[in-house]
Amino acid sequence: MTAAMPRKLRVAVVGGGPGGLFFARLLARRAPWHEIAVFEQNHAGATYGFGVTLAGPAQDRLRTADPEAVDRLAAAMVFSDEQMINLDGERILLRYGAKSGAIARLELLQILEDLCREHGIVVAHERRITSPSDLLDFDLVVGADGANSVVRGLMAEQLGLRTRTLGNRFAWYGVAKALNPNGLSFKHQDGGRFIGHYYAYTDAMSTFVAECDEATWESTLAHLPDAERRKRIERIFEEELEGAPLVENKSVWRQFQALTTTRWHAGNAVLLGDALRVAHFSIGSGTRLAMDDALALCQALEACEDNVAAALERYVATRKPTRDLFTAATVRSFDWYEDIESAMRLGVVAFTRDFLTRTGRVDDNRLRDYVPDFYREHIAPLQGSLNREERP
Ligand SMILES: Cc1cc2nc3c(=O)[nH]c(=O)nc-3n(C[C@H](O)[C@H](O)[C@H](O)COP(=O)(O)OP(=O)(O)OC[C@H]3O[C@@H](n4cnc5c(N)ncnc54)[C@H](O)[C@@H]3O)c2cc1C
């Protein structure tokens, strides 16, 4: 008796971001007989944004699936467990119970691309997919093409696309300096409310995401050209930036589009990462969510012996419950930022507690492990009075 030949698939991965590359790598590692093509619109060495963070527990989970990949990524990260909360000059230094790693987005992509190449997958750069005719010859099409997914657009009707546009505006800048510790500053200035999210991702570079609410935008930045907006943010956050200028990389001020779909796949095409549900930067998890999706899809294919239709159903059944929890947490997080005016009326301790518990995933009891010093110094002794301090 001869053993059954493994099923051979022709797989198109649209998008060479963390989700698409990790999926291609995992699939090739498990089933080297598949033909896998990765299409990426950018040329090699180009991407948007600066550094991203990957929480420690997420790394541990991904490491069990692909220890080599996660170890190589971790070797290129800087780790921190600190974050300075600054509310109009009142500061609290948070020390988290677990460390997060930060890495340049470009370096992360290059490491994942190298890992793909080791399995014979060469990413086709400067290859933008624009129509269904680009994808006819494949048994499986993976839409890993990010927030503005073309694959999702091609199937929008079948997927039941829903969009919510947030009022807050943000821009993703960098700083040629390691800003230590990581921080989150909330400032009343120029008659508005401004937020700076920042963290070092090498010993010479930091990410700086600037944000303001809608009313602030209308009364200040909306009327300025891009270069003036950058200068205004440099002035407002001069202390945090230690006087350094902001660096741009497609750093356009925009509104976040919260996109969801009721279905995750149609025919032989399926979505993962930001193409599926865009992660908001305030939960700092979009990279690992995309990589977790990639892992779930790969595991579903394995469990279904590469039967595509069965695997796509299984992918949804196994991954959607976790994704739904994150989506709910994401909505609570960006809604908190959308109403930052109310939160900024609190004192710094109540404000920090409000911030830490905003997603509903962490309550006062979990703060004990999540931010032990803050819990011991501020929450345990004041819990009764904090409970009585209502938002105005
Ligand atoms: C301001 C900001 C800060 C963030 N900070 C963090 C953070 O600290 N930590 C974190 O985990 N996440 C962060 N994120 C989110 C994170 O960047 C995304 O969630 C993550 O990159 C999603 O990965 P992905 O692989 O799904 O998509 P992407 O990384 O967007 O990759 C999609 C790829 O597809 C390519 N592409 C698109 N269309 C086509 C096409 N038609 N044909 C071919 N190629 C195409 C794109 O060029 C891109 O390379 C942040 C996001 C923003 C906006």
PDBQT file of the ligand as one rigid body, heavy atoms in Angstrom, charges set to zero:
ROOT
HETATM    1  C1  LIG A 401       0.076  54.938  14.913  1.00  0.00    +0.000 C 
HETATM    2  C2  LIG A 401       0.120  53.440  15.025  1.00  0.00    +0.000 A 
HETATM    3  C3  LIG A 401       0.872  52.853  16.038  1.00  0.00    +0.000 A 
HETATM    4  C4  LIG A 401       0.883  51.469  16.186  1.00  0.00    +0.000 A 
HETATM    5  N1  LIG A 401       1.605  50.905  17.207  1.00  0.00    +0.000 NA
HETATM    6  C5  LIG A 401       1.568  49.572  17.364  1.00  0.00    +0.000 A 
HETATM    7  C6  LIG A 401       2.289  48.928  18.408  1.00  0.00    +0.000 A 
HETATM    8  O1  LIG A 401       2.986  49.567  19.200  1.00  0.00    +0.000 OA
HETATM    9  N2  LIG A 401       2.211  47.589  18.534  1.00  0.00    +0.000 N 
HETATM   10  C7  LIG A 401       1.467  46.836  17.672  1.00  0.00    +0.000 A 
HETATM   11  O2  LIG A 401       1.418  45.612  17.823  1.00  0.00    +0.000 OA
HETATM   12  N3  LIG A 401       0.793  47.382  16.680  1.00  0.00    +0.000 NA
HETATM   13  C8  LIG A 401       0.811  48.725  16.497  1.00  0.00    +0.000 A 
HETATM   14  N4  LIG A 401       0.115  49.288  15.489  1.00  0.00    +0.000 N 
HETATM   15  C9  LIG A 401      -0.735  48.444  14.641  1.00  0.00    +0.000 C 
HETATM   16  C10 LIG A 401       0.065  47.603  13.678  1.00  0.00    +0.000 C 
HETATM   17  O3  LIG A 401       0.936  48.412  12.913  1.00  0.00    +0.000 OA
HETATM   18  C11 LIG A 401      -0.885  46.837  12.778  1.00  0.00    +0.000 C 
HETATM   19  O4  LIG A 401      -1.973  46.332  13.528  1.00  0.00    +0.000 OA
HETATM   20  C12 LIG A 401      -0.138  45.665  12.122  1.00  0.00    +0.000 C 
HETATM   21  O5  LIG A 401       0.884  46.157  11.313  1.00  0.00    +0.000 OA
HETATM   22  C13 LIG A 401      -1.095  44.809  11.299  1.00  0.00    +0.000 C 
HETATM   23  O6  LIG A 401      -0.353  43.867  10.586  1.00  0.00    +0.000 OA
HETATM   24  P1  LIG A 401      -0.869  43.315   9.190  1.00  0.00    +0.000 P 
HETATM   25  O7  LIG A 401       0.154  42.336   8.743  1.00  0.00    +0.000 OA
HETATM   26  O8  LIG A 401      -2.260  42.864   9.333  1.00  0.00    +0.000 OA
HETATM   27  O9  LIG A 401      -0.934  44.590   8.228  1.00  0.00    +0.000 OA
HETATM   28  P2  LIG A 401       0.191  45.626   7.779  1.00  0.00    +0.000 P 
HETATM   29  O10 LIG A 401       1.308  45.640   8.726  1.00  0.00    +0.000 OA
HETATM   30  O11 LIG A 401      -0.491  46.901   7.480  1.00  0.00    +0.000 OA
HETATM   31  O12 LIG A 401       0.747  45.001   6.433  1.00  0.00    +0.000 OA
HETATM   32  C14 LIG A 401      -0.014  44.997   5.250  1.00  0.00    +0.000 C 
HETATM   33  C15 LIG A 401       0.950  44.974   4.069  1.00  0.00    +0.000 C 
HETATM   34  O13 LIG A 401       0.201  44.801   2.875  1.00  0.00    +0.000 OA
HETATM   35  C16 LIG A 401       0.732  45.629   1.852  1.00  0.00    +0.000 C 
HETATM   36  N5  LIG A 401      -0.353  45.853   0.889  1.00  0.00    +0.000 N 
HETATM   37  C17 LIG A 401      -1.482  46.565   1.072  1.00  0.00    +0.000 A 
HETATM   38  N6  LIG A 401      -2.271  46.507  -0.003  1.00  0.00    +0.000 NA
HETATM   39  C18 LIG A 401      -1.623  45.725  -0.905  1.00  0.00    +0.000 A 
HETATM   40  C19 LIG A 401      -1.947  45.262  -2.220  1.00  0.00    +0.000 A 
HETATM   41  N7  LIG A 401      -3.105  45.579  -2.804  1.00  0.00    +0.000 N 
HETATM   42  N8  LIG A 401      -1.063  44.471  -2.868  1.00  0.00    +0.000 NA
HETATM   43  C20 LIG A 401       0.107  44.120  -2.264  1.00  0.00    +0.000 A 
HETATM   44  N9  LIG A 401       0.468  44.538  -1.013  1.00  0.00    +0.000 NA
HETATM   45  C21 LIG A 401      -0.399  45.303  -0.347  1.00  0.00    +0.000 A 
HETATM   46  C22 LIG A 401       1.178  46.879   2.608  1.00  0.00    +0.000 C 
HETATM   47  O14 LIG A 401       2.152  47.603   1.902  1.00  0.00    +0.000 OA
HETATM   48  C23 LIG A 401       1.726  46.274   3.907  1.00  0.00    +0.000 C 
HETATM   49  O15 LIG A 401       3.088  45.978   3.819  1.00  0.00    +0.000 OA
HETATM   50  C24 LIG A 401       0.118  50.677  15.296  1.00  0.00    +0.000 A 
HETATM   51  C25 LIG A 401      -0.604  51.242  14.246  1.00  0.00    +0.000 A 
HETATM   52  C26 LIG A 401      -0.615  52.629  14.121  1.00  0.00    +0.000 A 
HETATM   53  C27 LIG A 401      -1.418  53.249  12.998  1.00  0.00    +0.000 C 
ENDROOT
TORSDOF 0
